Amino acid sequence: MIVKQNFFITFEGGEGAGKSTQAKLLAEFLEGGGFPCQLTREPGGSAGAEEIRNLVVKGDVARWDVMTEALLMFAARRDHLIKTVWPALKEGKTVICDRFSDSTMAYQGFGYADRGLGQETIEKMYQIVVGDFKPDLTIILDMPVESGVSRALKRDANVNRYEKMGLDFHHNLREAFLKIEKNEPDRCVVINADRSIEEISSDIISVVRARLLKAQS
């Protein structure tokens, strides 16, 4: 007997790491095993949050200061949770989300180096907006910065603000995500994303089986 079905699984990592592809493949695997899934993303995932997404990811690199960005991200997150994530979990679905709060920690917390808000500020904002709710499992897709950014720029005709930021910013992101996993190994796992789609997906499925799909004796 399965312990539960309504897991909340998030995918994190730098630009071009393949999060959307792997989230879709995981959903297909779980649904094939009888786990109804809700695929979603951040920023976005609900009507209001998608409107905020357009404000955040489009426009000039210097469009917002980092605090404004973080406030927009958390506003989008609140709407996303209320309208999409929490209702889906209540219905018994497993929610698979392309980015969640770890991206806010990495991008607005540390991506801007000395201009970043830092861990304490992001954690305080999280507690106010989200509370104690957190993912059951977070999969961090890791790959060399130059490869990821190059892949992102090639695939996307409408390059977003973050993809246009300098390599120092993206190196800060990678270091932040690895630090998050080191601090929370029970929730997070790092997967090498510099391989074939099939190899990455196989490793993710193995992790999900080991960490979440536990049989109850």
N, C-alpha and C positions, 0 to 999 in steps of 0.2 A: 504494500500500500504506500502511495506517495504521501509525504508529510503535508505538502500543500502545493497548489498550482499557481497562485497569483504572486509570482515573483516580480520584483522591480530590478531590472538589469540595465546598467548604463554602459555606454561605450565612450571612451575618452582618448585623447591623443592629439598630436599636432596636426597641422594642415596636411592634407594629402595622404593620411595614414590608412584610409580605406574603411572608416567607421560605418558609413552608410551601407556599403556593400556587405560587410560582415554582420551588421545588425539584421539585414534582410535575410541572409543565409541562416542565421540563428533562429529567426522567427519561423522560417520554413521547416527547419529541423524540429523545433518544439511543436509546431502545429501538426506535423506528421506523427508525433508521439501523443497527440491528444491534448496538447496544451494550447488553448485559444490565446492568441497574442494580439497586442496593440502596439504597432510600430509608431514611434513619434520622434520628435527632435526638439532641441533647444538651441538658441532661442526660437520659439515657435511652438507648434503643436496644438494650438487652439486659435480661434479667430483673432482674439485680442493680442495674443502673444505673437502671432505672425505679423500683425501691424507694427508691433514694437520691433520685431526682427528687421524689418525694412529700414527702420530708423538707425539701428545699430550697425548692420553689416554693409550698408551702402553709403556712398559719399566719400569725401576726402578722408585721408588717414587721420588728420588732426581735427575731425569734426566734433568730437566730444572730449572732455577731460575724463580722467579715469574714474572719478567718483560718479559722474553723470552716467558713464557706461555701466558701472556696477548697479546703480539704481535702476536703470532701464532693464538690465538683465534680471534683477530680482522681481521687478514688476511683471515682466513676461513670465517668469517662473511661477509666480503666485497664480496668475490666470491659468497657466498650463496645468498646474496641479489641481486646481479647483474644477476646471472644465474637462480635463482629459485623463490625467494620471490617476487621481484618487477614484473617480467613478469607474474606470476600467478595472482597477484592482478590486473594488467592491463587487463588481460583476464576476470576479473569479478569473479575470484575464491576467496573463503575464505581460507586463509592460516593458518594452525594449526601447530605450531612449538613446538617440544619437546626441550625446553631450548632456551634461547636467551640471551640478554645482561645482564639481572639480575643475571644470573649464573656467568658471568664474574665479576660483582660487588661483588657477594657473595664469589666466590672461590678465585679469584686473588686479589680482593679488601680487603677482611676481613678474609678469611679462614686461612691464614697463620699467623694470629695474628699480632705481631709486625713486621713481614717481609712482610705483605700485602702492596699493593700499595695505599690503601685508596680510599675514594670516589672521591676526586678531580681529581686524576690522571686518574681513569677509566672514569670519565665523560668527561675529555678533549680528551681522545682517542676516545670515542664514538662520540663526535662532529666532529672530523676530519674524521672518517671512515664512520659514518652513517648519521650524520647531524641531522635534526629535526624529522626524521621518528621514530615512536615508535608504539608499539602494541595498538590496540583498547581495548584489555582486556588481563590481565595476571592473570592466575589462579595458586596460590601457594599451592601446596599440602604439608600439614604439618603433621608430625607424630613424635613420640619419636625417638631420634637418634639411640638408640640401636636396636630398632625394624627395622628401615629402613636399617641400615647397615647389620644386620643379614639377612634380606630378600634379599638384593642385593648380598651378598656373596653366598647364597644358590642357587640363580637362574642362576648365571653367571659362566660358566665353565672357561671363560677367564676374570678373575677379572682385572678391570682396575686400573690405578695408584691411582685414587682418592678413590676407595673403600678400598684400602690398607692403607690409611692414618689413623692416630690415631683418637680416639674419640673426643679429644679436637678440632681437625680440623672440624669435623662434627658438633659439638656443635656450633662452630663459624659460620658455614654455616647457621644453623637453625636460630640463632639470627639475622644474616644478612638479610635473606629472610623476617623475621617478621618485621624488621626495614624498609625494602623497602616498604612493604605493608602499614605500619604506615605513611610513608612519602608521599605515592602516593595512597591514598584510592580510588580515582576516577578511576584509571586504574587497580589496583590490588585487589584481593579478596583472603583470606585465606580459604581453605577448609580442614576440618579434614580428613586426609587420613588413620587414624587408624581404619577403618571400612570396611564393605564389599564393593566389587567393585560396586555393584548395588546401594548402598546408596550414595557412593561418586558420581557416575555418575548422579544420580537424582539431587543432589545438584548443580552440575556443569551445568546441563541443565537449572535448575531454574535460576541460575545466568545469563547465556547467554540470556535466554528469557527476563529477567528483564532489563539487561544492554544494549543489542544490538538489539534484535528483537522488536523494538518499532514501533508501527503502527503510520503512519502519517495521521492525520485527514484532 
